[in-house]
Amino acid sequence: MIQERKSDHVDIVLGRDVCASENWWDRCWLVHEALPEVHMDEVDTRTTLFGTELSMPLVIVAITGGYPRGGKMNRNLAEAAAEAGVALGVGSQRAGLEDPRLAGTYSVVKEFDVPLVIGNIGAPQLVPQAGRPAYGVEDARRAMEMVDADVLAVHLNFLQEAVQGEGDRNAVGCFDAVRSLAGELPVVVKETGAGFSASTLDRLVDTEIVGIDIGGLGGTSFSAVEAHRAPDGSVLRRCGMAFRDWGVPTPVSLAFAAGRFECIATGGVRNGIDAAKAIVMGARSAGMAAALLRAATESADAVMAELQAIRRELVTAMFLTGSPSVDALKRKPVVLDPLVEHWMERSR
Ligand SMILES: Cc1cc2nc3c(=O)[nH]c(=O)nc-3n(C[C@H](O)[C@H](O)[C@H](O)COP(=O)(O)O)c2cc1C
């Protein structure tokens, strides 16, 4: 069942309109510098994430694994990530933990020299769910070993679980489970499209997590994805569509988290300009899933071509803001739409 669901997700994201109705990066603007005093060919996009150098501030965040096509996609992504020098996260490793025959669809990433690999398990699996026991630290360690992970993303996807027929409904004890896991392993807490409120971040700041992947509102909506899996006219279809725009916009969440956590800004990042905006707003790196999905199903060359285009856009944005380096970019101004500022004031 997990295999089928994973495959459905890819097909739905590729074939249907499942983006949030608004991309919140369109409400943030960088400021053009007419006299940039930078040589565009010398713009340096290198940066570090969790202590590892990347050629540019980009993470290909969790997408897939656990079924044969997912394995091929992970191979394409890993080959390109290694060549481009960017970080790579695998999709939820639950299928591989529960059926060792599927572990290869994730561990394929070990065949490539990816600078930073991010493992992935779900926070709902860290507490007991309808007859299933909770994963412990040894399971999480096995997930990391499966892909030689540098850090482990623990994903929060309670919106998706809530609108799914077969979803895990128990969130009681998740925070303690995440906190205790973070005491043992390098954990990145990751949302999957609904972002983090300031109050959730306030609780996480007292843990030993190494970072946050914002996964905010504005890009792929897993509520919309699940709606498309539900039968026409069903309550689940209706509920999934109703919650399509639920969550905290990515730039708002990022503003709450920046400076307190090492942040990956995921959620609606479409290109190198959005990535540059994320860096100006305090992210250590941008994160992308949907924008790389089609290429991932095609070939490593197709992913590489996308990454080169993103790099070109990022370099152009850095040049036109007069930023010779990522550190210089971080100090540039950003103009925010009043609605973004309103969100920041009122949701705090
Ligand atoms: C097809 C697909 C499958 C995904 N599977 C996972 C997953 O297994 N684990 C996870 O943490 N996030 C998963 N995500 C969520 C992404 O990592 C990301 O948080 C989300 O798609 C928002 O980013 P985007 O707007 O760039 O797509 C998946 C996304 C897509 C598009």
The ligand as an SDF file (V2000), in Angstrom:
LIG
                    3D

 31 33  0  0  0  0  0  0  0  0999 V2000
    6.0750   13.5850   -4.9890 C   0  0  0  0  0  0  0  0  0  0  0  0
    6.5110   14.1260   -3.6640 C   0  0  0  0  0  0  0  0  0  0  0  0
    6.7650   13.2400   -2.6280 C   0  0  0  0  0  0  0  0  0  0  0  0
    7.1720   13.7130   -1.3750 C   0  0  0  0  0  0  0  0  0  0  0  0
    7.4880   12.8110   -0.3800 N   0  0  0  0  0  0  0  0  0  0  0  0
    7.9940   13.2690    0.7910 C   0  0  0  0  0  0  0  0  0  0  0  0
    8.4650   12.3470    1.7730 C   0  0  0  0  0  0  0  0  0  0  0  0
    8.4270   11.1400    1.5910 O   0  0  0  0  0  0  0  0  0  0  0  0
    8.9580   12.8700    2.9430 N   0  0  0  0  0  0  0  0  0  0  0  0
    9.0140   14.2060    3.1650 C   0  0  0  0  0  0  0  0  0  0  0  0
    9.5140   14.6310    4.2100 O   0  0  0  0  0  0  0  0  0  0  0  0
    8.5630   15.0960    2.2470 N   0  0  0  0  0  0  0  0  0  0  0  0
    8.0760   14.6610    1.0740 C   0  0  0  0  0  0  0  0  0  0  0  0
    7.6520   15.5620    0.1240 N   0  0  0  0  0  0  0  0  0  0  0  0
    7.5500   16.9830    0.4920 C   0  0  0  0  0  0  0  0  0  0  0  0
    8.7130   17.8200   -0.0190 C   0  0  0  0  0  0  0  0  0  0  0  0
    9.9230   17.3990    0.5930 O   0  0  0  0  0  0  0  0  0  0  0  0
    8.4790   19.3280    0.2320 C   0  0  0  0  0  0  0  0  0  0  0  0
    8.4540   19.5910    1.6030 O   0  0  0  0  0  0  0  0  0  0  0  0
    7.1970   19.8410   -0.3860 C   0  0  0  0  0  0  0  0  0  0  0  0
    6.9360   19.2310   -1.6320 O   0  0  0  0  0  0  0  0  0  0  0  0
    7.2230   21.3570   -0.5800 C   0  0  0  0  0  0  0  0  0  0  0  0
    8.2200   21.7260   -1.4860 O   0  0  0  0  0  0  0  0  0  0  0  0
    7.8910   22.1890   -3.0230 P   0  0  0  0  0  0  0  0  0  0  0  0
    6.9030   23.2850   -2.9160 O   0  0  0  0  0  0  0  0  0  0  0  0
    9.2120   22.5550   -3.5970 O   0  0  0  0  0  0  0  0  0  0  0  0
    7.3160   20.9610   -3.7090 O   0  0  0  0  0  0  0  0  0  0  0  0
    7.2880   15.1030   -1.1450 C   0  0  0  0  0  0  0  0  0  0  0  0
    7.0380   15.9870   -2.2020 C   0  0  0  0  0  0  0  0  0  0  0  0
    6.6630   15.5350   -3.4550 C   0  0  0  0  0  0  0  0  0  0  0  0
    6.4230   16.5280   -4.5490 C   0  0  0  0  0  0  0  0  0  0  0  0
  1  2  1  0
  2  3  1  0
  2 30  2  0
  3  4  2  0
  4  5  1  0
  4 28  1  0
  5  6  2  0
  6  7  1  0
  6 13  1  0
  7  8  2  0
  7  9  1  0
  9 10  1  0
 10 11  2  0
 10 12  1  0
 12 13  2  0
 13 14  1  0
 14 15  1  0
 14 28  1  0
 15 16  1  0
 16 17  1  0
 16 18  1  0
 18 19  1  0
 18 20  1  0
 20 21  1  0
 20 22  1  0
 22 23  1  0
 23 24  1  0
 24 25  2  0
 24 26  1  0
 24 27  1  0
 28 29  2  0
 29 30  1  0
 30 31  1  0
M  END
$$$$
